[in-house]
Amino acid sequence: MLRHAIAPSARYTKASHDVVRHPRLSSDAKILLLYVQGLPDNATFQPLGELARKLGIKGRAYQKAKGQLVEYGYVHEWRSQGDRGRWITEQLVANNPLTSEQACHVRATPSAAFPVAFPAARSTAPPAPRSPSTHSPTVGTPIAPTAGGYEPVEDHSDKTTPHPPSEPERPTATTDPAAGPAADPTLLARAERVLLSLRHSRRELHLGVREAAQLAVEAVKWLERGLGESDLRQALLAERPKEGVRSAVGFLRYRLAQKLPETRAVSRPHEPVRPRELVECKGPGEKHTFRPLLDETECTPCRLNAANTAYSAAPSSEPEHLPWRERFAKINTASAAVPGVG
């Protein structure tokens, strides 16, 4: 594949790779999300459906794209009834997945402090009907490009730069001698892959690439102790807290430290028993050698021959075979020779 890309000097939108490469978002959902993200603040009062129609996304295509954005936490909606009985739908569009609790907190107190910094979220609620005494909408005021009390990383506002800002460097394994030897890069990559896959099972455990790389240093200890990736994933997803997860990074770091299994004892390899040396058989016949099992001096064939010869030479203990007439006569003769018998 050939690629020719020229970085724009102006009029561009910074998009996260988590959105562009999302495996479960359709192209319509991605385009709609990026389109809303690049709107100026004075154009975010329009409903999401009206913005989609400008892109040619209508009908079932829009419903499908919106359903995916809602499912994965990029779009949140609230319906409320105004003073005159009219229903108003307020929409929140974020370029990073938010849980329902986080979205409600951003909506209620956009300047409140969160455990982590969320990217800018845009409100696309339609303007409320104006009263004769006011000239500004009472609902749907654009939210400032801050969330959780933190400024977005590299927020240039309306300024333009010659080239789009580069991504932050990913942390590497520590090489501090006091911290112990550096982890295996292969194990680090496996641990990071497990951490990034948690968002597919539980949306509140969504991690960025940089966050997953930092936690992989702790998660790799599980793999070094002989556990597999499935065991690590099951331990991180088990026992879901009732109050929910406010900070995915803090929750996973605590669980990685608290549930770390003990080190498995390394079994020593079994040393095979070396066979004994060959010795000369002391039995009769030609000289030959054999390998003894214990302390025997003759080979097995010689010992069997000696046992058979001794058995053949022994006197027979079987009784003499006599016809029955002679046997009775012998018994009678013996009985007559005994005094008092007969």
Legacy VTK file of the C-alpha trace (Angstrom):
# vtk DataFile Version 3.0
C-alpha trace
ASCII
DATASET POLYDATA
POINTS 342 float
0.000 0.000 0.000
1.283 3.457 -0.930
0.335 6.504 1.095
0.777 10.206 0.305
-0.317 12.506 3.147
0.236 16.237 3.543
-0.501 17.595 7.011
-3.010 20.486 6.776
-1.878 23.833 8.148
-5.395 24.884 9.178
-9.036 23.757 9.274
-8.436 20.257 10.637
-9.933 18.229 13.484
-7.899 16.202 15.968
-9.374 12.699 16.068
-8.522 9.920 18.486
-7.369 6.602 17.076
-9.878 4.949 19.427
-12.626 6.524 17.310
-11.083 6.180 13.851
-10.110 2.536 14.411
-13.113 1.529 16.499
-14.039 -1.996 15.299
-17.755 -1.700 16.129
-18.591 1.795 14.874
-19.824 2.119 11.316
-18.412 4.681 8.916
-21.549 6.823 9.277
-21.157 6.888 13.064
-17.479 7.863 12.839
-18.111 10.594 10.242
-21.004 12.022 12.283
-18.917 12.037 15.480
-15.955 13.720 13.764
-18.248 16.242 12.080
-19.774 17.308 15.419
-16.337 17.421 17.016
-15.120 19.918 14.403
-18.114 22.293 14.673
-17.595 25.783 16.111
-19.188 26.483 19.473
-21.911 28.679 17.973
-23.206 25.780 15.811
-23.622 23.089 18.456
-27.219 24.019 19.328
-28.537 22.095 16.316
-29.993 18.620 16.945
-27.876 15.632 15.999
-30.413 14.483 13.401
-30.262 17.844 11.602
-26.480 17.696 11.528
-26.645 14.159 10.134
-28.965 15.266 7.329
-26.365 17.812 6.223
-23.993 14.875 5.757
-26.565 12.843 3.832
-27.136 10.394 6.710
-30.891 9.949 6.943
-33.539 7.441 7.962
-32.395 4.026 9.069
-28.741 4.868 8.420
-28.962 7.718 10.941
-30.815 5.596 13.493
-28.174 2.873 13.223
-25.269 5.315 13.545
-26.876 7.091 16.492
-27.650 3.765 18.210
-23.996 2.750 17.981
-22.817 6.075 19.404
-25.278 5.756 22.285
-24.322 2.136 22.931
-20.597 2.881 23.219
-20.979 6.046 25.308
-20.304 8.776 22.736
-23.867 10.198 22.753
-26.160 10.752 25.772
-29.714 12.139 25.728
-32.081 13.589 28.313
-35.725 14.531 27.800
-37.386 17.155 29.971
-40.652 19.090 29.906
-40.518 22.886 29.868
-42.713 25.419 31.600
-45.214 25.462 28.721
-45.467 21.672 28.537
-43.176 21.278 25.554
-40.735 18.362 25.614
-37.110 19.230 25.046
-34.369 16.718 24.182
-30.861 17.642 25.288
-28.004 15.754 23.650
-24.401 15.432 24.780
-21.778 14.325 22.233
-18.308 13.413 23.511
-15.231 12.327 21.593
-14.368 9.912 24.423
-16.803 7.332 25.884
-18.553 8.474 29.070
-20.641 6.421 31.458
-24.144 7.572 32.373
-22.919 8.881 35.736
-20.060 10.799 34.144
-22.330 12.290 31.475
-24.858 13.416 34.116
-22.049 14.989 36.123
-20.725 16.846 33.072
-24.231 18.014 32.243
-24.997 19.207 35.788
-21.626 20.612 36.829
-19.301 20.917 33.834
-16.627 22.507 36.035
-16.640 19.792 38.696
-13.485 17.791 39.293
-13.309 14.198 38.106
-10.677 11.568 38.902
-9.601 11.722 35.250
-9.757 14.436 32.623
-12.410 13.906 29.981
-12.053 15.459 26.513
-14.326 18.232 25.405
-18.019 17.383 25.220
-20.464 19.255 23.038
-24.131 19.835 23.726
-26.388 19.691 20.679
-29.688 20.454 22.372
-32.162 22.520 20.321
-32.781 26.093 21.494
-35.747 26.579 23.828
-38.591 28.906 22.781
-37.694 32.505 23.532
-39.869 34.603 25.743
-40.572 38.285 24.976
-38.326 39.380 27.858
-35.156 37.480 26.863
-33.093 37.047 23.739
-30.894 34.072 24.754
-31.848 30.377 24.833
-32.553 28.981 28.306
-31.652 25.401 27.378
-28.837 24.116 25.209
-26.149 26.651 25.995
-22.907 25.397 24.451
-20.653 23.830 27.052
-17.156 25.210 27.357
-14.413 22.981 25.966
-13.522 21.666 29.406
-14.786 18.698 31.333
-14.008 17.483 34.818
-12.208 20.727 35.705
-9.249 19.930 33.428
-8.171 21.617 30.250
-7.877 19.298 27.213
-4.372 18.278 26.264
-2.891 20.638 23.647
-6.027 22.787 23.479
-5.185 25.447 20.893
-8.766 26.812 20.689
-9.010 28.883 17.510
-5.275 28.990 16.845
-3.755 27.119 13.949
-0.396 25.417 13.768
1.724 24.547 10.725
1.249 20.852 11.405
-1.150 18.805 13.536
0.215 18.095 17.019
1.999 14.794 17.337
0.857 12.079 19.706
2.523 11.908 23.131
5.291 9.391 23.473
4.235 6.129 25.023
5.977 5.246 28.290
8.548 2.513 28.196
9.478 -0.044 30.801
11.519 1.316 33.679
15.253 0.797 33.671
15.882 2.046 37.205
18.118 -0.510 38.999
16.247 0.098 42.268
12.959 -0.883 40.641
14.238 -4.288 39.562
14.906 -5.694 36.096
12.842 -4.417 33.171
9.890 -6.548 32.095
9.881 -8.593 28.930
8.576 -6.440 26.023
6.536 -9.393 24.769
4.789 -9.765 28.135
4.219 -6.002 28.297
2.518 -6.079 24.899
0.299 -8.995 25.999
-0.673 -7.229 29.229
-1.461 -3.992 27.369
-3.623 -5.915 24.887
-5.645 -7.414 27.749
-6.174 -3.999 29.361
-7.349 -2.399 26.106
-9.810 -5.262 25.494
-11.669 -4.677 28.785
-13.773 -1.889 27.245
-15.486 -4.424 24.981
-16.887 -6.227 28.052
-17.492 -3.233 30.358
-17.703 0.219 28.880
-16.672 1.999 32.083
-13.259 0.273 31.903
-12.290 2.153 28.734
-8.570 3.014 28.735
-6.475 5.134 26.467
-3.283 3.828 24.911
-1.086 5.787 27.311
-3.103 4.669 30.356
-2.950 1.023 29.278
0.827 1.273 28.789
1.250 2.612 32.330
-0.916 -0.109 33.883
0.787 -2.822 31.821
3.842 -2.507 34.092
1.671 -3.760 36.983
-0.326 -6.258 34.914
2.792 -7.936 33.541
3.544 -9.227 37.053
0.540 -11.555 36.673
1.912 -13.027 33.464
5.369 -13.406 34.993
3.845 -15.569 37.738
2.491 -18.111 35.281
-1.095 -16.852 34.764
-2.600 -16.610 31.299
-4.313 -13.679 29.606
-7.765 -15.173 30.252
-7.017 -15.443 33.999
-5.910 -11.813 34.100
-8.990 -10.627 32.200
-11.352 -12.625 34.429
-9.779 -11.223 37.612
-10.171 -7.635 36.383
-13.798 -8.089 35.281
-15.040 -10.117 38.278
-17.004 -8.671 41.219
-18.407 -5.553 39.609
-18.754 -2.805 42.282
-22.328 -1.792 43.079
-21.573 1.936 43.010
-19.919 1.681 39.591
-16.437 2.669 38.474
-15.583 6.365 38.659
-11.986 6.047 37.474
-10.995 3.137 35.262
-7.284 3.744 35.889
-7.639 3.898 39.671
-9.960 0.899 39.826
-7.713 -1.318 37.685
-4.529 -0.254 39.484
-6.109 -1.123 42.859
-7.378 -4.482 41.623
-4.034 -5.392 40.029
-2.265 -4.757 43.346
-4.845 -6.327 45.686
-5.529 -9.509 43.715
-1.939 -10.217 42.699
-1.481 -13.992 43.221
1.417 -15.455 45.136
4.544 -16.535 43.360
4.384 -20.119 42.257
7.194 -22.371 43.468
9.456 -23.430 40.635
9.792 -27.207 40.611
13.290 -28.525 40.136
13.818 -30.704 37.090
13.972 -34.411 37.813
17.444 -35.832 37.390
17.335 -39.234 35.678
19.077 -42.149 37.427
22.210 -43.157 35.618
22.342 -46.892 34.757
24.947 -49.095 36.451
28.093 -50.227 34.763
28.355 -53.620 33.069
29.857 -56.440 35.196
31.037 -59.943 34.360
28.604 -62.757 35.113
29.962 -65.423 37.508
27.603 -68.114 36.256
28.657 -71.225 34.333
29.311 -71.188 30.608
31.082 -68.710 28.416
32.152 -65.405 29.869
29.657 -62.624 29.349
28.620 -59.357 30.966
25.301 -57.975 32.189
23.945 -54.793 33.815
22.850 -55.530 37.415
19.817 -53.903 38.998
21.018 -54.289 42.586
23.989 -56.290 43.812
23.473 -59.588 41.962
26.547 -61.373 40.570
24.831 -63.546 37.954
22.676 -62.562 35.038
19.020 -63.443 34.902
19.335 -66.418 32.471
22.048 -68.013 34.618
20.003 -67.631 37.775
16.951 -69.160 36.074
18.993 -72.148 34.848
20.419 -72.697 38.324
16.958 -72.585 39.869
15.553 -75.090 37.330
18.499 -77.497 37.870
18.047 -77.413 41.647
14.325 -78.055 41.314
14.869 -81.052 39.031
17.437 -82.635 41.373
15.260 -82.390 44.468
13.471 -85.669 45.561
9.859 -85.895 44.581
7.416 -85.463 47.444
4.469 -86.833 45.528
2.912 -90.063 47.038
3.490 -93.383 45.297
0.660 -94.290 42.934
-0.925 -97.644 43.892
-4.019 -99.354 42.640
-6.929 -99.181 45.014
-6.857 -102.861 45.918
-3.197 -102.755 46.918
-3.793 -99.446 48.773
-6.551 -101.042 50.917
-4.423 -104.123 51.584
-1.547 -101.930 52.733
-3.842 -100.001 55.045
-5.243 -103.181 56.536
-1.768 -104.611 57.115
-0.667 -101.433 58.897
-3.790 -101.469 61.058
-3.253 -105.070 62.119
0.299 -104.303 63.218
-0.880 -101.665 65.673
-1.955 -103.161 69.071
-5.589 -102.495 70.035
-6.679 -101.801 66.461
-8.686 -104.272 64.455
LINES 1 343
342 0 1 2 3 4 5 6 7 8 9 10 11 12 13 14 15 16 17 18 19 20 21 22 23 24 25 26 27 28 29 30 31 32 33 34 35 36 37 38 39 40 41 42 43 44 45 46 47 48 49 50 51 52 53 54 55 56 57 58 59 60 61 62 63 64 65 66 67 68 69 70 71 72 73 74 75 76 77 78 79 80 81 82 83 84 85 86 87 88 89 90 91 92 93 94 95 96 97 98 99 100 101 102 103 104 105 106 107 108 109 110 111 112 113 114 115 116 117 118 119 120 121 122 123 124 125 126 127 128 129 130 131 132 133 134 135 136 137 138 139 140 141 142 143 144 145 146 147 148 149 150 151 152 153 154 155 156 157 158 159 160 161 162 163 164 165 166 167 168 169 170 171 172 173 174 175 176 177 178 179 180 181 182 183 184 185 186 187 188 189 190 191 192 193 194 195 196 197 198 199 200 201 202 203 204 205 206 207 208 209 210 211 212 213 214 215 216 217 218 219 220 221 222 223 224 225 226 227 228 229 230 231 232 233 234 235 236 237 238 239 240 241 242 243 244 245 246 247 248 249 250 251 252 253 254 255 256 257 258 259 260 261 262 263 264 265 266 267 268 269 270 271 272 273 274 275 276 277 278 279 280 281 282 283 284 285 286 287 288 289 290 291 292 293 294 295 296 297 298 299 300 301 302 303 304 305 306 307 308 309 310 311 312 313 314 315 316 317 318 319 320 321 322 323 324 325 326 327 328 329 330 331 332 333 334 335 336 337 338 339 340 341
